């Protein structure tokens, strides 16, 4: 039976961040994730390392921590982050002459953003600017006319799937054992103490027991279920958030819009698409069984249309949802809940050796991991100081090679070289070196996202990817405008698995189903005909393609 100092359960951004921190401090560490890294909440967020301006009034410590950690994340993964300037337009409530209340709203917004400015240096952001209506429309003419003006702010986008994968890789490089697609079936006990877990390989069914001096529950919305295995209770107030992905960039700016109920909704550029988000509703179901309704889709589109009318000209590629593991509070509205976090030492609950972390934000994951490992290391009497804010993640050690240079050297299209450079940073050359031995790997597997077969092979060999759905997260396979119509089959041929092809088709269908209409419906029918008609794939009994 293998023994570790720390067993981490959950492969989201908190779990992978904790595993990296612990391994870097010299703790023997194992990380297990029942699906894949960022397959839950960490991959279903807005894809932003943002400072949390909305929490400035009620949770200023959350805003400060997020901004501080944003600066550190930029330092350790500079290739993964990209700046998103945001516009906050203010329109009069009624057409015509703006009222005193309308003008007061714009003034109040500027004061609020001015207060946020003191945190901007922590994350290398620019201070706010107040724009006239004319200046606003010079920057973005697509915004509805007749505004009172706007206020600007800076935030940063990121690929959260790659962030989690790179954390896991870094943890492994420092000696951690990393297992995705591995389920915890029960916790091991010696008396009251939690001393490890029985784990099962979700693909083979093989089981083994693993001992650990400490077990840390980083299950996000699944944390209460994991805690129940130890006979303790962890309370969260799960919140469901829905996002939409559009088939194009509507703007090079993020735009904050007002929904029908007064909530703020945004549309922002993300790589070559746009993301609209987000809803915030209490969720009482199973986080493994998330669905998106047409009402939720329309709520988001209506909110953006109110400020940016041309949104209806874009095609919605997919809708996706995640569950926020928000700290429990009875009474506040969903979007007023604290985004703070809490670390539980369950010794006081009668389960020594067992810990849980809940709450928090993507932008402050590294600081949360540091705090969690501080707690465990102190209890174990072992561990060096945290250095996760100083040492780069894989690919962040130096500036990536220029896309033009990669394109010439490896004979790949310039846009594909640029995308690989973004996803892999300084390791982009290592990815494309695979083409020197096998030139056929320079071919594009996914033309929409510029994914070469070399990148797929690299992720299968180096990034714990075990199938096409994992490659979707690592490389954005099938996440472009064709939603897999042109790439799922060729990528499936690379790994030689028809079942993986069907799994990824099912995954794409979940996101497409709530938004099917017009060209999107035609594309879905074409995809079904291609794979299940011409391609003669067989339907599984539970497959949604019918």
RODO-2510 file (C-alpha; in nm, 4 decimals, decimal comma):
residues 546
     n   res          X          Y          Z
     1     x     0,0000     0,0000     0,0000
     2     x     0,1430     0,3395    -0,1055
     3     x     0,1676     0,6105     0,1600
     4     x     0,1780     0,9900     0,1234
     5     x     0,1878     1,2979     0,3410
     6     x    -0,1156     1,4438     0,1625
     7     x    -0,3958     1,3034    -0,0523
     8     x    -0,5871     1,5730    -0,2431
     9     x    -0,9356     1,4853    -0,3693
    10     x    -1,0538     1,6997    -0,6606
    11     x    -0,8736     1,8153    -0,9737
    12     x    -1,0161     2,1612    -1,0206
    13     x    -0,8098     2,4745    -0,9849
    14     x    -0,8036     2,4469    -0,6047
    15     x    -0,7056     2,0800    -0,6010
    16     x    -0,4367     2,1103    -0,8671
    17     x    -0,3082     2,4299    -0,7072
    18     x    -0,2877     2,2615    -0,3664
    19     x    -0,1116     1,9566    -0,5112
    20     x     0,1454     2,1811    -0,6793
    21     x     0,2063     2,3870    -0,3650
    22     x     0,2367     2,0815    -0,1416
    23     x     0,4735     1,8994    -0,3768
    24     x     0,6901     2,2088    -0,4137
    25     x     0,7210     2,2275    -0,0338
    26     x     0,8467     1,8717    -0,0127
    27     x     0,5263     1,6991     0,0988
    28     x     0,4763     1,3622    -0,0676
    29     x     0,1480     1,4225    -0,2468
    30     x    -0,1161     1,2396    -0,4460
    31     x    -0,3980     1,4060    -0,6401
    32     x    -0,7066     1,2162    -0,7575
    33     x    -0,9842     1,3507    -0,9803
    34     x    -1,2908     1,1450    -1,0739
    35     x    -1,3219     1,2936    -1,4237
    36     x    -1,0559     1,5226    -1,5660
    37     x    -0,8821     1,8407    -1,4557
    38     x    -1,1221     2,1366    -1,4732
    39     x    -1,4093     1,9089    -1,5803
    40     x    -1,6321     2,0715    -1,3158
    41     x    -1,6668     2,4278    -1,1931
    42     x    -1,3117     2,5313    -1,2804
    43     x    -1,3778     2,4761    -1,6500
    44     x    -1,7303     2,6199    -1,6470
    45     x    -1,6531     2,9712    -1,5265
    46     x    -1,6120     3,2933    -1,7223
    47     x    -1,2476     3,2251    -1,8055
    48     x    -1,1297     3,5368    -1,6257
    49     x    -0,8617     3,6091    -1,3705
    50     x    -1,0513     3,9166    -1,2583
    51     x    -1,0258     4,1303    -0,9515
    52     x    -1,3860     4,1016    -0,8416
    53     x    -1,5036     4,4602    -0,8644
    54     x    -1,8558     4,3492    -0,7708
    55     x    -1,7323     4,2427    -0,4257
    56     x    -1,5617     4,5737    -0,3514
    57     x    -1,8343     4,7054    -0,1192
    58     x    -1,9214     4,3969     0,0839
    59     x    -1,6107     4,1761     0,0486
    60     x    -1,3141     4,4085    -0,0114
    61     x    -1,0761     4,1399     0,1163
    62     x    -1,1953     3,9145    -0,1685
    63     x    -1,1249     4,1886    -0,4226
    64     x    -0,7797     4,2589    -0,2798
    65     x    -0,6810     3,8911    -0,2692
    66     x    -0,8038     3,8314    -0,6264
    67     x    -0,6133     4,1329    -0,7601
    68     x    -0,2976     4,0353    -0,5733
    69     x    -0,3138     3,6777    -0,6973
    70     x    -0,3920     3,7953    -1,0505
    71     x    -0,0552     3,9666    -1,0504
    72     x     0,1165     3,6487    -0,9319
    73     x    -0,0627     3,4339    -1,1916
    74     x     0,0533     3,6727    -1,4637
    75     x     0,4066     3,6174    -1,3357
    76     x     0,3959     3,2367    -1,3379
    77     x     0,1863     3,1863    -1,6560
    78     x     0,2358     3,5018    -1,8658
    79     x     0,1556     3,3227    -2,1922
    80     x    -0,1916     3,2174    -2,0761
    81     x    -0,3340     3,5556    -1,9762
    82     x    -0,4656     3,8253    -2,2057
    83     x    -0,5889     4,1722    -2,1194
    84     x    -0,9590     4,2515    -2,1632
    85     x    -1,0511     4,6203    -2,1409
    86     x    -1,4123     4,6528    -2,0219
    87     x    -1,6679     4,9227    -2,1006
    88     x    -1,9513     5,0035    -1,8588
    89     x    -2,2049     5,2153    -2,0534
    90     x    -2,4737     5,4061    -1,8665
    91     x    -2,8000     5,4778    -2,0476
    92     x    -3,0928     5,6919    -1,9282
    93     x    -3,3860     5,4939    -1,7976
    94     x    -3,6155     5,6740    -2,0434
    95     x    -3,5297     5,8107    -2,3885
    96     x    -3,4832     6,1846    -2,4111
    97     x    -3,3363     6,4226    -2,1578
    98     x    -3,1510     6,2284    -1,8861
    99     x    -3,2779     6,2764    -1,5337
   100     x    -3,0780     6,3777    -1,2303
   101     x    -3,0913     6,0143    -1,1157
   102     x    -2,9407     5,9027    -1,4491
   103     x    -2,6512     6,1457    -1,4133
   104     x    -2,6050     6,0420    -1,0513
   105     x    -2,5744     5,6795    -1,1643
   106     x    -2,2889     5,7644    -1,4007
   107     x    -2,1173     5,9719    -1,1336
   108     x    -2,1606     5,6916    -0,8798
   109     x    -2,0201     5,4383    -1,1258
   110     x    -1,7116     5,6513    -1,1784
   111     x    -1,6604     5,6863    -0,8026
   112     x    -1,6933     5,3099    -0,7635
   113     x    -1,4421     5,2387    -1,0385
   114     x    -1,2105     5,4993    -0,8898
   115     x    -1,2124     5,3037    -0,5637
   116     x    -1,1248     4,9916    -0,7655
   117     x    -0,8268     5,1751    -0,9160
   118     x    -0,6201     5,1326    -0,6001
   119     x    -0,6153     4,7566    -0,6623
   120     x    -0,5284     4,7804    -1,0334
   121     x    -0,1486     4,8036    -0,9794
   122     x    -0,1600     4,4647    -0,8040
   123     x    -0,2753     4,3037    -1,1296
   124     x    -0,1012     4,5338    -1,3781
   125     x    -0,4305     4,6885    -1,4772
   126     x    -0,4866     5,0395    -1,6055
   127     x    -0,6895     5,2941    -1,4055
   128     x    -1,0446     5,3680    -1,5089
   129     x    -1,1342     5,6292    -1,7687
   130     x    -1,4603     5,8172    -1,8052
   131     x    -1,5831     5,8392    -2,1643
   132     x    -1,8387     6,0624    -2,3286
   133     x    -2,1029     5,9054    -2,5497
   134     x    -1,9053     6,0158    -2,8552
   135     x    -1,5807     5,8664    -2,7212
   136     x    -1,7602     5,5437    -2,6283
   137     x    -1,8998     5,4984    -2,9796
   138     x    -1,5692     5,5807    -3,1380
   139     x    -1,4281     5,2803    -2,9502
   140     x    -1,7321     5,0557    -2,9950
   141     x    -1,9986     5,1786    -3,2381
   142     x    -2,2119     4,8688    -3,1791
   143     x    -2,3297     4,9893    -2,8383
   144     x    -2,6821     5,1295    -2,8326
   145     x    -2,6930     5,5022    -2,9063
   146     x    -2,7886     5,7767    -2,6636
   147     x    -2,5820     5,6775    -2,3609
   148     x    -2,4666     5,9240    -2,0976
   149     x    -2,1151     5,7911    -2,1426
   150     x    -1,9195     5,5015    -1,9959
   151     x    -1,6486     5,4026    -1,7519
   152     x    -1,3634     5,1668    -1,8381
   153     x    -1,1706     4,9073    -1,6379
   154     x    -0,9154     4,6335    -1,6996
   155     x    -0,9461     4,2595    -1,6402
   156     x    -0,7667     3,9498    -1,7717
   157     x    -0,8837     3,6394    -1,9543
   158     x    -0,7315     3,2930    -1,9241
   159     x    -0,7779     2,9361    -2,0447
   160     x    -0,8828     2,7682    -1,7155
   161     x    -0,8474     2,4168    -1,8581
   162     x    -0,4828     2,4724    -1,9375
   163     x    -0,4240     2,6437    -1,6045
   164     x    -0,5391     2,3320    -1,4185
   165     x    -0,3459     2,0973    -1,6484
   166     x    -0,0274     2,2999    -1,5985
   167     x    -0,0740     2,2969    -1,2209
   168     x    -0,1049     1,9175    -1,2352
   169     x     0,2032     1,8885    -1,4547
   170     x     0,4043     2,1108    -1,2227
   171     x     0,2940     1,9059    -0,9233
   172     x     0,4055     1,5875    -1,1002
   173     x     0,7402     1,7460    -1,1892
   174     x     0,7940     1,8038    -0,8166
   175     x     0,7199     1,4416    -0,7311
   176     x     0,3428     1,4291    -0,6901
   177     x     0,1415     1,1313    -0,8110
   178     x    -0,1369     1,2540    -1,0393
   179     x    -0,4435     1,0468    -1,1289
   180     x    -0,7388     1,1738    -1,3257
   181     x    -1,0376     0,9500    -1,4026
   182     x    -0,9953     0,8080    -1,0530
   183     x    -1,2836     0,7897    -0,8063
   184     x    -1,2632     0,7849    -0,4263
   185     x    -1,4979     0,5039    -0,3216
   186     x    -1,4419     0,5285     0,0542
   187     x    -1,2128     0,6838     0,3122
   188     x    -0,9876     0,4710     0,5294
   189     x    -1,0134     0,5123     0,9060
   190     x    -0,8054     0,4160     1,2058
   191     x    -1,0404     0,4838     1,4903
   192     x    -1,1710     0,8336     1,4249
   193     x    -0,8733     0,9405     1,2146
   194     x    -0,8930     0,9567     0,8350
   195     x    -0,5764     0,7851     0,7103
   196     x    -0,6314     0,7489     0,3357
   197     x    -0,8786     0,6318     0,0761
   198     x    -0,9807     0,3464    -0,1455
   199     x    -0,9647     0,4626    -0,5074
   200     x    -1,0971     0,3125    -0,8297
   201     x    -0,9773     0,3659    -1,1855
   202     x    -1,2926     0,4849    -1,3632
   203     x    -1,1778     0,3294    -1,6918
   204     x    -1,0564    -0,0126    -1,5802
   205     x    -1,2391    -0,0628    -1,2510
   206     x    -0,9120    -0,1491    -1,0720
   207     x    -0,9138    -0,0595    -0,7026
   208     x    -0,6365     0,0117    -0,4552
   209     x    -0,5914     0,1603    -0,1112
   210     x    -0,3779     0,4680    -0,0539
   211     x    -0,2662     0,5862     0,2871
   212     x    -0,2023     0,9499     0,3740
   213     x    -0,1218     1,1455     0,6877
   214     x    -0,3714     1,4092     0,5724
   215     x    -0,6622     1,4009     0,3274
   216     x    -0,7825     1,7297     0,1765
   217     x    -1,1260     1,7597     0,0193
   218     x    -1,1102     2,0065    -0,2727
   219     x    -1,4230     1,8796    -0,4440
   220     x    -1,5869     2,2152    -0,5129
   221     x    -1,9642     2,1577    -0,5449
   222     x    -1,9000     1,7885    -0,4692
   223     x    -1,7286     1,8779    -0,1369
   224     x    -2,0380     1,7956     0,0750
   225     x    -2,0538     1,4441    -0,0791
   226     x    -1,6846     1,3844    -0,0164
   227     x    -1,7140     1,5155     0,3397
   228     x    -2,0014     1,2747     0,4014
   229     x    -1,7592     0,9854     0,3369
   230     x    -1,5796     1,1021     0,6518
   231     x    -1,9046     1,1382     0,8430
   232     x    -1,8800     1,5180     0,8614
   233     x    -2,0900     1,7965     0,7144
   234     x    -1,9705     2,0741     0,4858
   235     x    -2,2374     2,3292     0,3975
   236     x    -2,2279     2,5310     0,0795
   237     x    -2,4941     2,7223    -0,1087
   238     x    -2,4456     2,6023    -0,4655
   239     x    -2,5122     2,8584    -0,7355
   240     x    -2,5687     2,7685    -1,0986
   241     x    -2,4081     2,9912    -1,3594
   242     x    -2,4854     2,9661    -1,7315
   243     x    -2,2682     3,1039    -2,0138
   244     x    -2,3037     3,1201    -2,3903
   245     x    -2,0312     3,1004    -2,6544
   246     x    -2,0797     3,2943    -2,9778
   247     x    -1,9271     3,2098    -3,3142
   248     x    -1,7332     3,5361    -3,3449
   249     x    -1,5838     3,8303    -3,1643
   250     x    -1,8607     4,0866    -3,1289
   251     x    -1,6113     4,3379    -2,9983
   252     x    -1,2522     4,3654    -2,8828
   253     x    -1,3870     4,5070    -2,5570
   254     x    -1,5756     4,3455    -2,2742
   255     x    -1,9132     4,5181    -2,2363
   256     x    -2,1142     4,5200    -1,9144
   257     x    -2,4892     4,5095    -1,9787
   258     x    -2,8031     4,5255    -1,7648
   259     x    -3,0394     4,2284    -1,7524
   260     x    -3,4143     4,2662    -1,7196
   261     x    -3,3893     4,2193    -1,3406
   262     x    -3,1107     4,4772    -1,3018
   263     x    -2,8244     4,2281    -1,2711
   264     x    -2,5005     4,2948    -1,4549
   265     x    -2,4296     4,0619    -1,7467
   266     x    -2,1234     4,0815    -1,9710
   267     x    -2,0229     3,9942    -2,3226
   268     x    -1,6480     3,9701    -2,3750
   269     x    -1,3951     3,8553    -2,6332
   270     x    -1,2322     3,5196    -2,5630
   271     x    -0,9792     3,4068    -2,8218
   272     x    -1,1693     3,4123    -3,1550
   273     x    -1,5165     3,3869    -2,9977
   274     x    -1,7274     3,5799    -2,7469
   275     x    -1,8587     3,4680    -2,4095
   276     x    -2,1827     3,5918    -2,2550
   277     x    -2,2360     3,5422    -1,8835
   278     x    -2,3669     3,4792    -1,6394
   279     x    -2,6772     3,3728    -1,4537
   280     x    -2,6695     3,3187    -1,0780
   281     x    -2,9388     3,0924    -0,9345
   282     x    -2,9585     2,8633    -0,6347
   283     x    -2,9044     2,5039    -0,7391
   284     x    -3,0464     2,2032    -0,5565
   285     x    -2,9695     1,9240    -0,7991
   286     x    -2,6813     1,6908    -0,8719
   287     x    -2,3756     1,8791    -1,0048
   288     x    -2,3121     1,5800    -1,2320
   289     x    -2,6467     1,6419    -1,4048
   290     x    -2,6446     2,0061    -1,5134
   291     x    -2,8753     2,1264    -1,7879
   292     x    -2,9355     2,4643    -1,9497
   293     x    -3,2863     2,5862    -2,0315
   294     x    -3,3958     2,8000    -2,3246
   295     x    -3,5194     3,0577    -2,0724
   296     x    -3,1661     3,0941    -1,9358
   297     x    -3,0298     3,1352    -2,2868
   298     x    -3,2879     3,4020    -2,3713
   299     x    -3,2259     3,5862    -2,0431
   300     x    -2,8595     3,6317    -2,1339
   301     x    -2,9216     3,7233    -2,4982
   302     x    -3,1883     3,9773    -2,4025
   303     x    -2,9518     4,1391    -2,1508
   304     x    -2,6782     4,1878    -2,4100
   305     x    -2,9207     4,2918    -2,6848
   306     x    -3,0429     4,5763    -2,4626
   307     x    -2,6927     4,7305    -2,4803
   308     x    -2,5405     4,5678    -2,7901
   309     x    -2,8243     4,5007    -3,0406
   310     x    -2,6125     4,3202    -3,3019
   311     x    -2,5708     4,0218    -3,0701
   312     x    -2,8686     3,8634    -3,2472
   313     x    -2,6675     3,8505    -3,5695
   314     x    -2,4186     3,6099    -3,4127
   315     x    -2,4750     3,2366    -3,3838
   316     x    -2,4740     3,0830    -3,0373
   317     x    -2,2422     2,7838    -3,0626
   318     x    -2,3225     2,6332    -2,7268
   319     x    -2,4471     2,6957    -2,3761
   320     x    -2,2655     2,5671    -2,0721
   321     x    -2,3200     2,5694    -1,6985
   322     x    -2,1258     2,5253    -1,3789
   323     x    -2,1961     2,5245    -1,0076
   324     x    -2,0291     2,7710    -0,7734
   325     x    -1,9409     2,6147    -0,4350
   326     x    -2,0362     2,9349    -0,2534
   327     x    -2,0128     2,9625     0,1245
   328     x    -2,3493     2,8963     0,2895
   329     x    -2,5617     3,1880     0,4015
   330     x    -2,9382     3,1943     0,4483
   331     x    -3,1109     3,5096     0,3296
   332     x    -2,8974     3,6993     0,0754
   333     x    -2,9886     3,6924    -0,2916
   334     x    -2,7736     3,4555    -0,4951
   335     x    -2,5490     3,7193    -0,6499
   336     x    -2,4988     3,8890    -0,3114
   337     x    -2,3368     3,5825    -0,1556
   338     x    -1,9779     3,6152    -0,0372
   339     x    -1,7059     3,4853    -0,2683
   340     x    -1,4736     3,4375     0,0263
   341     x    -1,3390     3,0915     0,1076
   342     x    -1,3013     2,8741     0,4154
   343     x    -1,0692     2,5893     0,5115
   344     x    -1,2071     2,3358     0,7572
   345     x    -0,9961     2,1217     0,9892
   346     x    -1,2407     1,8414     1,0664
   347     x    -1,0587     1,7291     1,3790
   348     x    -1,3104     1,9385     1,5710
   349     x    -1,5859     1,7401     1,3949
   350     x    -1,4407     1,4065     1,5037
   351     x    -1,2434     1,3289     1,1872
   352     x    -0,8772     1,4183     1,2506
   353     x    -0,6565     1,4156     0,9438
   354     x    -0,9397     1,5323     0,7173
   355     x    -0,9660     1,8858     0,5738
   356     x    -1,1985     2,0656     0,3324
   357     x    -1,1704     2,3851     0,1283
   358     x    -1,4809     2,5546    -0,0137
   359     x    -1,5718     2,8869    -0,1704
   360     x    -1,3350     3,1282    -0,3378
   361     x    -1,2702     3,2362    -0,6940
   362     x    -1,0574     3,1239    -0,9866
   363     x    -0,8543     3,4443    -0,9592
   364     x    -0,7387     3,3693    -0,6033
   365     x    -0,6770     2,9954    -0,6338
   366     x    -0,3010     3,0204    -0,5726
   367     x    -0,3437     3,2154    -0,2479
   368     x    -0,6146     2,9735    -0,1326
   369     x    -0,3852     2,6791    -0,2071
   370     x    -0,1076     2,8445    -0,0086
   371     x    -0,3371     2,8889     0,2913
   372     x    -0,4602     2,5297     0,2704
   373     x    -0,1090     2,3843     0,2511
   374     x     0,0015     2,6121     0,5373
   375     x    -0,2727     2,4520     0,7480
   376     x    -0,1799     2,0946     0,6566
   377     x     0,1971     2,1488     0,6765
   378     x     0,1640     2,2972     1,0247
   379     x    -0,0362     1,9954     1,1422
   380     x     0,2176     1,7551     0,9900
   381     x     0,5155     1,9508     1,1200
   382     x     0,6691     1,9382     0,7748
   383     x     0,7087     2,1579     0,4708
   384     x     0,9074     2,4510     0,3395
   385     x     0,7800     2,8003     0,2586
   386     x     0,5455     2,8574    -0,0353
   387     x     0,7135     2,9479    -0,3652
   388     x     0,4247     2,9001    -0,6082
   389     x     0,4147     3,2753    -0,6747
   390     x     0,7823     3,2749    -0,7739
   391     x     0,8273     2,9681    -0,9940
   392     x     0,6723     2,9541    -1,3385
   393     x     0,4247     2,6962    -1,4555
   394     x     0,5335     2,4850    -1,7565
   395     x     0,5659     2,7144    -2,0556
   396     x     0,5870     3,0299    -1,8465
   397     x     0,9617     3,0185    -1,7874
   398     x     1,0383     3,2573    -2,0726
   399     x     0,8736     3,4305    -2,3656
   400     x     0,7365     3,1899    -2,6273
   401     x     0,8941     3,1827    -2,9735
   402     x     0,7348     3,4101    -3,2314
   403     x     0,4520     3,2561    -3,4311
   404     x     0,6211     3,3488    -3,7604
   405     x     0,9372     3,1673    -3,6532
   406     x     0,7400     2,8566    -3,5536
   407     x     0,5452     2,8651    -3,8780
   408     x     0,8609     2,8767    -4,0918
   409     x     1,0558     2,6198    -3,8946
   410     x     0,7814     2,3582    -3,8644
   411     x     0,5760     2,4323    -4,1772
   412     x     0,2494     2,4935    -3,9982
   413     x     0,0031     2,7760    -4,0728
   414     x     0,0890     3,1011    -3,8939
   415     x    -0,2452     3,1180    -3,7123
   416     x    -0,1979     2,7627    -3,5796
   417     x     0,1531     2,8503    -3,4634
   418     x     0,0136     3,1549    -3,2814
   419     x    -0,2523     2,9462    -3,1049
   420     x     0,0013     2,6818    -3,0019
   421     x     0,2304     2,9562    -2,8753
   422     x    -0,0531     3,0902    -2,6595
   423     x    -0,1530     2,7529    -2,5189
   424     x     0,1994     2,6206    -2,4584
   425     x     0,4184     2,9272    -2,4180
   426     x     0,7891     2,8460    -2,4086
   427     x     0,7063     2,4790    -2,4732
   428     x     0,5584     2,5502    -2,8167
   429     x     0,8801     2,4343    -2,9838
   430     x     0,8718     2,1096    -2,7870
   431     x     0,5196     2,0470    -2,9130
   432     x     0,6136     2,1057    -3,2750
   433     x     0,9432     1,9168    -3,2478
   434     x     0,7249     1,6064    -3,2751
   435     x     0,6729     1,6970    -3,6404
   436     x     1,0445     1,6671    -3,7182
   437     x     1,0303     1,2918    -3,6672
   438     x     0,6742     1,2527    -3,7988
   439     x     0,6002     1,5298    -4,0522
   440     x     0,2383     1,4174    -4,0844
   441     x     0,1798     1,5501    -3,7295
   442     x     0,2068     1,9056    -3,8637
   443     x    -0,1341     1,8648    -4,0272
   444     x    -0,4304     2,0435    -3,8699
   445     x    -0,6626     1,8177    -3,6745
   446     x    -0,8930     2,1091    -3,5878
   447     x    -0,8802     2,3929    -3,8453
   448     x    -1,1147     2,6149    -3,6422
   449     x    -0,8839     2,6276    -3,3407
   450     x    -0,5494     2,5731    -3,5111
   451     x    -0,4859     2,2397    -3,3369
   452     x    -0,2212     2,0217    -3,5007
   453     x    -0,1922     1,6474    -3,4531
   454     x     0,1425     1,7208    -3,2848
   455     x    -0,0382     1,9109    -3,0095
   456     x    -0,2823     1,6257    -2,9557
   457     x     0,0044     1,3786    -2,9324
   458     x     0,1950     1,6040    -2,6914
   459     x    -0,1059     1,6272    -2,4603
   460     x    -0,1624     1,2516    -2,4706
   461     x     0,2017     1,1881    -2,3809
   462     x     0,2769     1,4739    -2,1424
   463     x    -0,0464     1,6205    -2,0047
   464     x    -0,2432     1,3267    -1,8628
   465     x    -0,4974     1,3353    -2,1469
   466     x    -0,6621     0,9953    -2,1898
   467     x    -0,9187     1,0577    -2,4603
   468     x    -1,0883     1,3071    -2,6887
   469     x    -1,2871     1,4829    -2,4161
   470     x    -0,9607     1,5428    -2,2296
   471     x    -0,8046     1,6760    -2,5510
   472     x    -1,0997     1,9127    -2,5878
   473     x    -0,9921     2,0721    -2,2598
   474     x    -0,6169     2,0663    -2,3233
   475     x    -0,6189     2,1880    -2,6844
   476     x    -0,9690     2,3292    -2,7576
   477     x    -1,0368     2,0405    -2,9939
   478     x    -1,3948     2,0720    -3,1289
   479     x    -1,4525     2,4034    -2,9478
   480     x    -1,4483     2,6185    -3,2620
   481     x    -1,7277     2,7185    -3,4944
   482     x    -1,7743     2,3724    -3,6459
   483     x    -1,8146     2,2198    -3,2971
   484     x    -1,6294     1,9060    -3,4032
   485     x    -1,7826     1,8398    -3,7431
   486     x    -1,4404     1,8450    -3,9121
   487     x    -1,2073     1,7334    -3,6343
   488     x    -1,3625     1,4701    -3,4082
   489     x    -1,3258     1,1914    -3,6638
   490     x    -0,9596     1,2577    -3,7541
   491     x    -0,8676     1,3049    -3,3888
   492     x    -1,0451     0,9805    -3,3046
   493     x    -0,8360     0,8064    -3,5696
   494     x    -0,5209     0,9303    -3,3951
   495     x    -0,6143     0,7565    -3,0718
   496     x    -0,7934     0,4672    -3,2420
   497     x    -1,1156     0,4782    -3,0410
   498     x    -1,4701     0,4981    -3,1772
   499     x    -1,6101     0,5136    -2,8230
   500     x    -1,4100     0,8313    -2,7639
   501     x    -1,5562     0,9799    -3,0814
   502     x    -1,9048     0,9078    -2,9546
   503     x    -1,8267     1,0481    -2,6082
   504     x    -1,7077     1,3780    -2,7517
   505     x    -2,0076     1,3986    -2,9859
   506     x    -2,2328     1,3504    -2,6835
   507     x    -2,0424     1,6207    -2,4961
   508     x    -2,0854     1,8660    -2,7835
   509     x    -2,4561     1,7815    -2,8048
   510     x    -2,5145     1,8803    -2,4413
   511     x    -2,3981     2,2317    -2,5174
   512     x    -2,5756     2,2604    -2,8521
   513     x    -2,9161     2,1277    -2,7500
   514     x    -3,0412     2,4407    -2,5616
   515     x    -2,9467     2,6766    -2,8464
   516     x    -3,0497     2,4844    -3,1590
   517     x    -3,2099     2,7032    -3,4238
   518     x    -3,1366     2,8287    -3,7732
   519     x    -2,7841     2,7567    -3,8942
   520     x    -2,6949     2,5924    -3,5645
   521     x    -2,9734     2,3380    -3,6089
   522     x    -2,8620     2,2698    -3,9654
   523     x    -2,5054     2,2172    -3,8489
   524     x    -2,6145     1,9751    -3,5752
   525     x    -2,8134     1,7753    -3,8312
   526     x    -2,5127     1,7709    -4,0630
   527     x    -2,2902     1,6493    -3,7819
   528     x    -2,5326     1,3726    -3,6894
   529     x    -2,5612     1,2659    -4,0532
   530     x    -2,1837     1,2710    -4,0996
   531     x    -2,0963     1,0552    -3,8027
   532     x    -2,4024     0,8356    -3,7531
   533     x    -2,5062     0,8146    -4,1176
   534     x    -2,2096     0,8254    -4,3523
   535     x    -1,9672     0,7340    -4,0739
   536     x    -2,1915     0,4462    -3,9561
   537     x    -2,1234     0,5060    -3,5866
   538     x    -2,3598     0,3114    -3,3650
   539     x    -2,5864     0,4842    -3,1127
   540     x    -2,5374     0,3874    -2,7520
   541     x    -2,8544     0,3211    -2,5615
   542     x    -2,8225     0,6368    -2,3530
   543     x    -2,6868     0,8620    -2,6289
   544     x    -2,8904     1,1808    -2,6854
   545     x    -2,8440     1,1682    -3,0623
   546     x    -3,1702     1,0231    -3,1855
***
